[in-house]
Amino acid sequence: MKTLPTPSAGPWRFALEAVDAGEPATLVTVVEHSGSVPGVTGTFVVVTPSGQAGTVGGGAAEHAMVSRARAFSGPSALVEFVHTERGDGTLCSGVQRFSFLRLTRSDRTAVEEVVATLEGHLTGTLTLTPDGMEFQPGEARPQRFDRDGDGWRFTQPIGLLDTLTIVGGGHVALALSRVMATLPFRIVVLDDRPDLPTMNQNTYAHERRVVGLERIAEEVPEGERSWVVVMTFGHRHDREVVERLLGRDLRYLGLMGSAAKVKKLFADMERDGADPAALARVRAPIGVAIGSHTPEEIAISVAAELVALRNGVEI
């Protein structure tokens, strides 16, 4: 599964301000790509005569598209950019297809809805056609590009589609929340300790909830978009959480701890009747091996593992 661009309301708010000011604004979106390119499908940049917001990967392609967008009079177009080792100053060797869409007052409602969705940490579906843009809040349909003669249609899910639930609100959870806040995950931190200082300090998570561990299964969503990291303050609590989540429909269930701790914990659980096949699906110990020790280093190693798996790279 290819990751989608990190959702940010900034470029869309830039577009909204331009539309409100009556300033010419062109939405340039990568609607299709192949090979090695700097900006994958779904990346976009909003270009006005005085500025730009967003990115389609930088480099020669972005420079060319931004220049073209400033001269674009609309209303729409499809543009192909072929990357070669010679001629464009890069070592890329793929193809990007861009849609150009001049934003007008008729697009204002859709742009405003995108801003509200992203700032509210919600989801929806953006649709681009030669006739303009549409946005449907609440339903995240798959990314798709269709072309029929001169006509075309690009749909893209918008918002935080994946949820990362961190069970345990300590120092590592705080550091992990800080790192993951820059990535396309909705972050929920759960802990059973009221007035935990690191929970109060965690301004990066979208939600922080104090819940009893006996209710943990009710608090964690199921499905392909649900990722769970367990990092409570003790082996007994780790075991309780893993037992309650074992066998549930989750994209990822991971446990923080040393290899020795994990081995003993899983042996004890298996001895007491836990399903060995279900235990084998738990990622433990979590994190890419980078020799991490501090909460910040551990957070980076765990984030790297989550991003790799989300992008379909098995580690």
N, C-alpha and C positions, 0 to 999 in steps of 0.2 A: 504494500500500500504506500503510495507516494504521499508525502505530507503536503498539506495546503499551506499557503503563506500565513504567517502569523497575523491574526486579525488585529487591526488598529483603526480606531475611528479618526485619527489625525488627518490622513489624506482626504477622507470623505468630508470632514468638517471644512477642510481647505476648499473642496469643491463646492460645498454649500455656501460658503462665504462669497466665493467668486460668482456663483449664480445669483445670489441676492444683490451683489454689487453691480450686476449686469456686465461683468468682465468675461470675455471669451475664455471658455475652459474646455479642454479636450481630454477625454478619458481614454488613455491608451492601455490596453489590456492584452496580455499574452493569452490567446485563446487556444493555442496548440503549440507543442514543441516536440522535437525529436533530437536524439543525440546529445552531445555535451554542449549545454548552453548555460549562460549565467543566470537567466531568469526563467523559472518553470511556469507551466500553465497556471493561470490564476493571478500571477503577479501583475501589478498595474501601477501607473503613474498618472497623476492629474497635472496637466500643463496649462499655464496661463501665460500671457505675455510677460508678466513680471516675476514668475516663480514656478515652482513645481513641488509636488509632495507625493511620496511613494517611490517605488523603484521597479523597474523591469529587469534588474540584474546588473546595471552599471555598464561600464566599458563602452566599446564602439557602438553596439546596438542601441543602448539607451541614448547615447549622444545623438545618434542619427534619428531616433524616433522623437526625441524631445524637439530637435530642430524642425523636423517635419510637422510636428503637432503645432508649433508656433506659427507655421505658415498655413496650417490646415483651415479651410473655410467650411468644411462639413458638407452634409450632415454626418456621413459615415463612410468608412472604407476598411478594406482588409489589406494588410501590407505584410509581405514576407521578407525576412532577413536571414541570409545564409551566412553562417560563420565559417571562415576558412583561416588557415594558418598564415596566409598572406593576404594583405589588402585591408584587413580590419584591425590589425594590431593586437590580435588575441591568438591564443592557442586552441580556442574552442572549434568544434567541428560539427555543429548541429544546425538545426533550422528552427526559427521562431516565427510564428504567424501572429500578427498583432491586429486587433480591431481598434479603429479610431472612431470615437463617438463624440460629437460636439454636444455638450450639455447645455440645455436651455431651461427656461422657466417651466416648461412642461415636465421636466425631469425632477423638479425641486422636491416634490412629495416623496418620490422614490429615494432620492439622496438623503433626505431628512430621516426617512424610516431606517435606512442603513446606519446612519449615525446613532439613532436611538437604540437600535438593536445591538450594536457593538458596545456602546457605552453602558447598556443594561446587562451585558454579558449573556445575551440571548442568541437565537439562531434564526436564519431565514434563507431564502433563495434569491439570488440576483440573476436576472435574465437580461442579456444584451441582444439586440437585433438591429438591423439597419434603421428601424423606426424609432429607436431610443432604448431606454432602460426601464425595467420593471423590477419591483421588489415585493416578495411575499414573505411577511414575517411569520415565524413560528414553524415553518416546514423547511427542513434542510434536504433538498434533493441532490442527487449525485452530480458531480462535475461532468459536463458533456458539451462537445462542439459538433454541430451539424451544419453541413453546407449543401445547398441545392441550387446549382447554377449561380446566379448572382446573389441569391438569398443565403442567409446564414443565421444561426442562433447559438448563443453560448449561455449555458446555465452553470451556476456555481453556488455551492453552499457558503454561507457567510456566518461568522461567529465562532464561539468556542464550542466545537462539536464534541471534543473529548473531555471527560471529567477525570481528574486525578484526585483520589481521596487519600489523604495522609492520615493514618490512624496513629495518634501520638503527636502531641503538640510541643515537643521539647526543642532543644537547640538545633538539632539536625533538621527537624521539620520546618523551623523558621528559615534556615539557610536554603533548604530545598524549595520552599515557597518563593523565596526571593529569586532564585534562578528560574524556576518554572513560570514565573509571572511574565517572562520575556518570550515564552513559547505558547503555542496554540492549545492550551489546556485551561479548563475551568478548575480552580483549585479549591478543595474543601478539606479543612483540617478538623478532625474529631479527637476529643480527649475527654476522659471522665473526671479530670481534676479541675474544680472551679478555682478561679483566681490564679491560674498558672501564669507567671510573668511572661514567658515566651509566647503564650497564646495571645495575651494582651498586646504584645509588641508586634504581632504578625499582621501588618497592614497589607501584605502582599496577597494573601488568600482572599478569594471571593466570598467564602463563607467560613466561619469558625463556630463550631457548635460543641457544647459540653453535653455528652451523652454517656450513659452507662454502657459498659462493654457488652453486657448481656443483650443490648439492643442493636449491636453493631450491624447485624445482617439487614435490619430494617432501614438503616441509614445509608447503605451503600447501594447505588443503582446497579442493575445488571445490564449486560449487553456488550456488544463489540466495542463500544466507546467508553467503557468503564475500566479505569486503571486504579489499582490499590497498592499502596506501600504501607507496610506495617512496621512501625518503629516506636513501640511503647516503652515504658520505663522499667520493664522487667520481663524475665523469661516466662513467668506464669501468665502475665497479661498478653504477651506475644502469642503464647499457645492458645489462650482462650479466643483471641481474635481470629487466628488462622483456622482453628477448629470451626468457628461459626461461619467462616467464609469459604471453607473447603468445599469444592465441588460446585460452587455457584458459577453462573454464566458470566465470566469476567474476561476482558481482554488480557489482563495482567494482574497477578497477585504475587507480590514480592515481599520478602522479609529481610530486614536489616540485622546484621549480626556477624560474628566471626564464623569461620567454617566449622570450628569445633562446637560452638554453641548450636549451630543449625543441625549438625550431625546428631548430637545428643537429643535435641528437642524432637527431631523427626523420628528417631529411633524409639523414644518414649511414646510418641503419639501412635506409631505403628504398632507397638507392643500393646497399646490400650485399645486397638481396634480401628485406627484410622486407615482409610483406603490408600495403599501404597501408590496406586496409579494417580490418585488425586494429589497426593503429596509430591509426586514427581513433577507435577505441573506448576508447583510453586517455585518462583525464581528466588533462590537463596544460596549463598548471600547475594544481596543485590549490589549493583554497581560495577562499572568497568574497572579493571585492576590497574589503578594508577598510583598505588601506594598511599592512598588517602588516610589521613588521621583526624584532621580538624573537621568540625561540622561543615565548613565551607568546601573543603576538598571532597568530603563524602557526598555533599549535595551535587557537585559537578559530576562525580562518577555516576551517581544514580540518574541524573538528568541525561547524561550521555547514553546510558542504557535505554532509557525510555524513548529518546529520540530515534535511536538506531532501530529499535523494534517497531516503532510507529512508521518508520520509513521502509520497513520490510527487510532490514539488515539483521540477520541473526548473529548474535555474539555469544 
